[in-house]
Amino acid sequence: MQIINNLKIKIDGVIQRLDLAGDGQIYDGISNTIMIISSLIQLVPLFGNLSISVKVVGGSIVGLLSGLVIVKDVMYTLTQKRLDELRAD
């Protein structure tokens, strides 16, 4: 996998590095989604009994994981789009 991730190609006389970590991005996205759901399941029933600081920290963690899922999805989409362009060329 490391060798594939370091694949370099020459396009229009310019050597470019092509990251092929799409599968890893999918697995990370699935893992983060599961963690978000797990965190929400644990946080929601206790939310009324928690202090403000714990609510902020818990909400921040869920928000961060949600952001990671979105970033991974965007990265995967861009990687796949670029691969499709290269295959077409």
Backbone torsions as a table, in degrees:
resi	resn	phi	psi	omega
1	MET	NA	-38.6	-179.9
2	GLN	-62.4	-40.6	179.5
3	ILE	-64.2	-43.4	-179.8
4	ILE	-65.0	-39.4	-179.8
5	ASN	-65.8	-21.8	179.4
6	ASN	-99.3	16.2	-179.9
7	LEU	-59.7	130.8	178.4
8	LYS	-120.3	137.0	179.9
9	ILE	-128.3	158.8	179.7
10	LYS	-108.7	117.6	179.4
11	ILE	-122.8	121.3	-179.5
12	ASP	51.8	42.7	176.6
13	GLY	78.2	2.2	-179.0
14	VAL	-113.5	127.5	177.7
15	ILE	-81.3	126.0	-179.1
16	GLN	-123.6	146.0	177.1
17	ARG	-93.5	132.2	-176.7
18	LEU	-114.2	114.2	177.8
19	ASP	-84.5	124.3	-179.8
20	LEU	-114.9	53.4	-177.5
21	ALA	-101.6	29.0	-177.0
22	GLY	-60.0	-42.6	-179.8
23	ASP	-62.9	-41.1	177.9
24	GLY	-62.7	-35.9	178.9
25	GLN	-66.6	-38.3	177.9
26	ILE	-63.6	-46.9	-179.1
27	TYR	-63.9	-39.0	177.2
28	ASP	-64.1	-41.8	179.0
29	GLY	-62.8	-42.6	178.0
30	ILE	-64.7	-44.0	179.1
31	SER	-60.9	-45.3	-180.0
32	ASN	-65.4	-37.6	177.9
33	THR	-63.3	-42.7	177.6
34	ILE	-62.6	-40.4	178.7
35	MET	-65.5	-38.1	177.7
36	ILE	-61.8	-48.4	-179.5
37	ILE	-61.8	-43.5	178.7
38	SER	-61.8	-44.0	179.7
39	SER	-63.5	-42.6	179.2
40	LEU	-64.8	-40.5	179.1
41	ILE	-61.2	-38.0	179.9
42	GLN	-77.4	-34.6	-172.6
43	LEU	-81.6	-41.1	-172.4
44	VAL	-60.1	-48.8	-178.5
45	PRO	-64.7	-27.2	-177.2
46	LEU	-94.4	-5.3	-169.7
47	PHE	-54.3	-41.5	-178.3
48	GLY	-66.4	-27.3	-176.9
49	ASN	-93.2	-4.4	-175.6
50	LEU	-87.2	153.6	174.8
51	SER	-74.6	164.1	-178.8
52	ILE	-58.6	-42.9	-177.4
53	SER	-65.0	-38.9	178.9
54	VAL	-68.9	-37.0	176.5
55	LYS	-62.1	-42.2	-179.9
56	VAL	-64.8	-46.4	-179.8
57	VAL	-63.8	-46.4	179.2
58	GLY	-61.5	-45.5	178.0
59	GLY	-64.1	-37.1	178.4
60	SER	-65.2	-41.4	179.0
61	ILE	-63.1	-46.6	178.3
62	VAL	-62.4	-41.2	178.1
63	GLY	-63.9	-42.1	178.5
64	LEU	-62.4	-46.0	179.1
65	LEU	-63.2	-38.1	177.1
66	SER	-63.3	-41.7	176.7
67	GLY	-62.2	-39.8	177.8
68	LEU	-62.9	-40.1	178.6
69	VAL	-62.5	-43.7	180.0
70	ILE	-64.3	-44.7	179.3
71	VAL	-62.0	-44.5	179.1
72	LYS	-62.0	-39.8	179.2
73	ASP	-64.1	-44.1	179.0
74	VAL	-63.9	-44.3	179.9
75	MET	-62.1	-42.4	179.1
76	TYR	-63.2	-44.2	-179.9
77	THR	-61.7	-45.4	179.5
78	LEU	-64.7	-40.3	179.1
79	THR	-63.0	-45.9	-179.7
80	GLN	-65.7	-38.0	178.2
81	LYS	-63.0	-43.7	179.7
82	ARG	-65.0	-40.9	177.8
83	LEU	-62.7	-40.4	178.1
84	ASP	-62.7	-40.5	177.8
85	GLU	-63.1	-43.3	-179.4
86	LEU	-67.0	-37.6	178.4
87	ARG	-66.5	-36.2	178.8
88	ALA	-66.4	-35.1	178.2
89	ASP	-72.4	NA	NA
